[in-house]
């Protein structure tokens, strides 16, 4: 920031925010600095700051979203700036329609659904169970493979 390289600073602030640890002061400081840049007169800097906030908030989601309010604000800010951008995709006749279109796309949650997560967990548990069964039935106490005769047939 002191060298006037605001876009590089935004990248650094986003990286710091992505190194999320609960109660770590560097995370809140990074979000504060990004938020300050969202009010820039330069639309490229403002939207880059909003995207930095959005990227950091989405990257640190697990079972919960630590900075959910920042993520929502970033989605709104990106939608607003994108709707006013003359080179953005024309998706509506008015700024309000374009903003609603962008907001709808940004608010989608691309994470897998609960069913997919449960299926993946069951698969991992079955794989681990199979590995345990193989070790218990196919390896002797010395670690050698047990050779069993083939069934007649």
N, C-alpha and C positions, 0 to 999 in steps of 0.2 A: 504494500500500500504506500509506503514512503517513497518508492520509486515511480509511483503513478501507474503501476501495472495491475490494475484492478482485476482483470480477468484471471491473471495468475494467482492473485490473492484469493479470489473466490475458490479456485481449485484447492488451494491449501486449507482454507477454512472448511470446505466440504470434507476433505480428508480427515481433518481433526475431528469433525463431528461424527464421521463414520467410525472412529475409534471409540465407540460408546462403552462407557462403564457407568453403572448407576452412581450418582452423586459425584462424578468426576467433574471438576470445575472447567476443564478445557472444552468439554462438549457444549455447555451453556454459553461459554464465551464465543465459541465458533458460530453458534446459531445467532447470537446477538450481533456479531460482525456481519454475518450474511444478511440478517434482517435490515441492518442499517444501509446496506448497499441496494436493497430492493427499492428504495426511494430515489435512486439516481435519476438525473435528468436524461441520461443516455439509456434508451430502451434496451440496447444490447447488454449493458451491465446489469440493469434491473432484472431482465429475464434470466440472465445467467445466474444471478444470486438466487432467484426463486427456484431455478432448476437445481442449484447446489443444495438448497434446503430440502427440496423434494427427494433428491437422490440420497442424501444422508438419512432422511427419515425413513425412506423405503428400505434402505440397506440395513438398518438396525432393527427392523421388525422381526419378532419371533412369535411367541404366542400372544404377545401384546405389542403395541406400538408406543415406544417411549415418548416420542414427540408427535403424537397424533394431531394436536392442534396446529403445530407447524406444518405438517403435511397437508392439512385442509387449507390453511392459509396459502401455501405454495400452489396448490391446485387452482385456487381462486385467482391468485396473482398471475399465474401463467396463462390461464384462460382469458383474463382481462387484457393482458398485453398482446397475446396472440390474436385476439379478436380485432384489435386496433391496428395490427400490422398489415400494411397494404400488400405485402408480398406473401402473406400467409395464404393457406388454402381457403378459397371462397366457399364457404359452406352454408351461407345464409345471406339474406338481403340486408339485414340490419346488424349492427354491432352486438345488440342484445342476443340475437339468434346465434351468431357466431360464438359468442361467449358461452352460451348454453351448450352448444355443440362440443366445444373444447372441454368444458367442465364435465360433461357426461363421459367423455373419453378418458379424462385424467382421473376420475373417481373410480374407475374400474379396478377391481382387485385381482391381479393375475395369479395370485397364489393358488395352489391346488386345493380342492375342496376337502372336506372332512373325510369323505369316503375314500379318496385317493390316498390320504395320509394313513388311514387305518389299514388299507390294503398293503401299503408299503411296509408298515410296521409288522403286519402278520407275515409278510414275505421274509423280512429280516429275521424274525423269530423262528420261522421254519428252517431257514438256512442255518442258523446257529444250532438249532436242535439237530439237524442232519449232520452237521460237523461233529457234534458231541456224540451222536450215535455211532458214527464211523470210528471215532477214536476209541470208544468203549468196546465196540464189537470187533474191530479190525486191527487193533494194535495191542501187542502183549505188554507186560510190565516193563520190559527192557526197551520198549520203543520200536521193536521190529514188527513187521506186518505178519499177521496170522494167515497162514495158508490153509484153506479148507478145501476138502475135495469137492469136485463138481458133483451135483446130484446126477444119479444115473438117468440116462434118458435119451 
